[in-house]
């Protein structure tokens, strides 16, 4: 598989590890710019971003605050319209993928309904989707087991820890069997131990489902541990800085973070960020 980005007006392609059973492009952005009008004038959140994300891959967006990571994720999800450029998701307009329930989104906050159990929160998209509702290959109960919450189906959000609530949010995002899972700093508010555990579990979910994942984080170590590739964005305005291959073997365990290759990759990302 390859992912390509535009850097300084030049197309750059690099090989990414292939995964069996997946092929084609999940996302393609061509010269995407986003501008917002505020009381202080026009703000350019993204400027001329071009990239291709291959189906079945795990790509992380990394960069300083204000570089447009979350904005790019929302453009892909059809939550923000680009001011210029084009976006294709699964070969069609993002709106089509959204209507077809081919996109799952996990936000920073789990946003569970407090009066519904974990299982009822997971089934919510199937209840409110009307004719667009599409049960996935796995039942809601199976998805809760997949994210490590077997036996907690009848627990209410106030009975769950922050990490457990985020697990429910991931299961809910997967309930329609999306081909693309977008995750906007889902573990940023969690303690380090819980975050590490969820990183391992997320890799297990990715390997089990074959879903393409685009993940936003501020953490260099999280980006290296999770990703096949890391797209570094520079700020003011948000633009592509560099695409870095993460050629660490799978499956990954937390002890890998002590290896020389992991440290080298983390150091390279830090150097790139220092120039953004």
C-alpha positions in Angstrom: 0.0 0.0 0.0 1.1 3.6 -0.5 0.2 6.9 1.1 1.1 10.1 -0.7 1.1 13.7 0.4 1.9 17.0 -1.2 5.0 18.7 0.3 6.1 22.0 -1.2 4.0 21.3 -4.2 5.6 17.9 -4.9 3.9 14.6 -4.7 5.7 12.2 -2.4 4.9 8.5 -2.2 6.1 6.0 0.3 5.3 2.3 0.8 3.2 1.3 3.8 2.9 -2.3 5.1 0.2 -4.2 3.3 -2.7 -5.9 5.0 -4.4 -9.0 3.7 -7.9 -8.5 2.3 -7.9 -4.7 1.9 -7.1 -2.7 -1.2 -7.8 0.7 -2.7 -8.1 4.2 -1.2 -10.1 5.0 1.9 -9.5 8.7 1.7 -8.2 11.1 -0.9 -7.7 14.9 -0.3 -6.6 17.1 -3.1 -5.6 20.7 -2.2 -8.0 21.0 0.7 -8.2 24.4 2.3 -10.5 25.5 5.1 -11.1 29.1 6.1 -13.3 30.4 8.9 -14.6 34.0 9.2 -14.3 35.4 12.7 -14.7 38.8 14.4 -11.0 39.3 13.9 -11.1 38.4 10.2 -10.5 35.3 8.1 -8.6 32.4 9.7 -7.0 29.7 7.5 -7.2 26.4 9.4 -5.9 24.2 6.5 -4.0 25.3 3.4 -3.6 23.1 0.3 -3.5 19.7 2.1 -3.2 16.7 -0.3 -2.9 13.1 0.9 -4.1 9.6 0.1 -4.9 7.0 2.9 -5.0 3.4 1.8 -7.8 1.1 2.9 -7.0 -0.9 6.0 -4.2 1.3 7.1 -3.6 3.1 10.4 -2.6 6.8 10.0 -2.0 9.3 12.7 -2.2 13.0 12.4 0.4 14.7 14.6 1.2 18.4 15.0 1.2 21.4 17.3 -2.0 23.0 18.5 -3.7 25.0 15.8 -2.3 22.9 12.9 -5.8 21.8 11.8 -5.7 18.1 12.8 -9.2 18.0 14.1 -10.4 20.2 11.2 -9.0 17.8 8.7 -10.7 14.9 10.5 -14.0 16.8 10.3 -13.6 17.5 6.6 -13.2 13.8 6.0 -16.3 13.1 8.1 -18.4 15.6 6.2 -18.8 17.7 9.4 -16.9 20.7 7.9 -17.0 21.7 4.2 -13.7 22.6 2.6 -13.3 26.2 1.3 -11.2 24.9 -1.6 -10.0 21.5 -3.0 -11.7 18.1 -3.1 -12.2 15.1 -0.8 -13.2 11.6 -1.6 -14.0 8.9 0.9 -14.2 5.4 -0.3 -14.2 6.7 -3.9 -17.2 9.0 -3.4 -18.2 12.3 -1.7 -17.8 12.3 2.1 -21.6 12.9 2.3 -22.3 9.6 0.6 -20.0 7.7 3.0 -21.6 9.4 6.0 -25.2 8.6 4.8 -24.2 5.0 4.2 -22.8 4.8 7.8 -19.3 4.0 6.4 -17.7 6.4 8.8 -17.4 6.0 12.5 -16.3 8.9 14.7 -14.8 8.8 18.3 -14.6 12.2 19.9 -12.4 13.4 22.8 -15.4 13.0 25.1 -17.3 9.7 25.1 -20.6 11.6 25.2 -22.6 8.7 26.5 -26.3 9.1 27.4 -26.3 8.8 31.2 -29.7 7.1 31.4 -28.7 4.3 29.1 -26.6 1.3 29.9 -23.3 0.6 28.1 -25.1 -1.8 25.8 -28.0 0.6 25.1 -25.4 3.3 24.3 -23.7 1.0 21.8 -27.1 0.2 20.1 -28.1 3.9 19.9 -26.9 4.4 16.3 -29.0 1.4 15.2 -32.1 2.9 16.8 -31.9 6.5 15.5 -30.6 5.7 12.0 -34.0 4.9 10.6 -33.7 3.3 7.2 -30.0 4.2 7.2 -29.3 2.0 10.2 -27.1 -0.9 9.3 -26.2 -3.6 11.8 -22.6 -4.7 11.5 -21.0 -8.1 11.3 -20.6 -8.1 15.1 -23.4 -7.7 17.6 -23.3 -4.9 20.1 -22.6 -7.5 22.8 -19.6 -8.9 20.8 -18.3 -5.3 20.3 -18.3 -4.7 24.0 -16.4 -7.9 24.5 -14.0 -6.8 21.7 -13.1 -3.6 23.6 -12.8 -5.5 26.9 -16.1 -4.8 28.5 -17.7 -8.2 28.5 -19.9 -8.4 31.6 -20.4 -4.6 31.8 -23.3 -4.5 29.4 -25.8 -3.4 32.0 -23.6 -0.8 33.7 -24.5 2.9 33.5 -21.9 5.5 32.5 -21.6 6.8 36.1 -20.5 3.3 37.1 -17.7 3.2 34.5 -14.2 4.7 34.6 -13.1 7.2 32.0 -11.3 4.5 30.1 -14.3 2.2 30.2 -16.5 5.0 28.8 -14.2 5.5 25.9 -14.3 1.8 25.2 -18.1 2.1 25.0 -17.7 5.0 22.6 -15.4 2.9 20.4 -17.9 0.0 20.4 -20.6 2.5 19.5 -18.6 3.8 16.6 -18.1 0.3 15.3 -21.7 -0.9 15.6 -22.5 -0.1 12.0 -19.4 -1.8 10.7 -17.8 1.3 9.3 -15.0 1.1 6.7 -13.4 4.2 8.2 -12.9 5.0 11.9 -12.0 8.6 12.7 -10.6 9.2 16.3 -10.0 12.8 17.6 -7.7 12.5 20.6 -9.9 9.9 22.3 -7.5 9.1 25.1 -6.1 12.6 25.7 -7.9 13.1 29.1 -7.0 9.7 30.5 -4.2 8.8 32.9 -1.0 7.3 31.4 -1.6 3.7 32.5 -5.2 3.6 31.2 -4.0 5.3 28.0 -1.3 2.7 27.5 -3.8 -0.1 28.0 -6.3 1.4 25.5 -3.5 1.9 22.9 -2.9 -1.9 23.0 -6.6 -2.7 22.8 -7.1 -0.3 19.9 -4.4 -2.0 17.9 -6.2 -5.3 18.7 -9.5 -3.8 17.4 -7.8 -2.5 14.2 -6.2 -5.9 13.5 -9.4 -7.7 14.2 -11.8 -5.5 12.1 -9.6 -4.4 9.2 -11.1 -0.9 9.5 -9.1 2.0 8.2 -8.2 4.3 11.2 -7.3 8.0 11.1 -6.2 9.0 14.6 -5.4 12.5 16.0 -3.0 12.9 18.9 -0.5 15.3 20.4 1.6 12.4 21.8 4.7 11.4 19.9 4.9 8.1 21.6 1.3 7.3 21.0 1.7 8.1 17.3 4.7 5.8 17.0 3.2 3.0 18.9 -0.2 2.9 17.0 0.6 3.9 13.5 1.8 2.5 10.2 2.3 6.1 9.1 2.4 9.5 10.8 1.4 12.6 8.9 3.0 15.7 10.6 1.1 18.9 10.1 2.6 22.4 10.5 0.6 25.3 12.0 -0.5 28.7 10.9 -1.9 27.8 8.5 -2.3 24.0 8.8 -0.3 22.3 6.0 1.5 19.1 5.4 5.0 19.0 6.9 6.1 15.4 6.4 4.9 11.8 6.1 6.8 9.3 8.3 6.7 5.5 7.9 6.5 3.6 11.1 7.9 0.2 10.1 7.7 -1.5 13.5 6.5 -5.1 13.4 3.0 -6.2 14.4 1.7 -7.2 16.9 3.1 -4.5 19.2 3.5 -4.5 22.9 4.3 -1.6 25.2 7.8 -2.9 25.9 8.6 -2.0 22.3 8.8 1.6 23.4 12.2 0.9 25.0 13.8 -0.5 21.8 16.3 1.6 19.8 14.2 1.7 16.7 11.2 3.0 18.6 13.3 5.7 20.2 14.8 6.6 16.8 11.4 7.1 15.3 10.2 9.1 18.2 13.3 11.3 18.0 12.7 11.9 14.3 9.1 13.0 14.8 10.3 15.3 17.6 12.8 16.9 15.3 10.2 17.5 12.6 7.8 19.0 15.1 10.4 21.4 16.4 10.6 22.9 12.8 6.8 23.2 12.5 
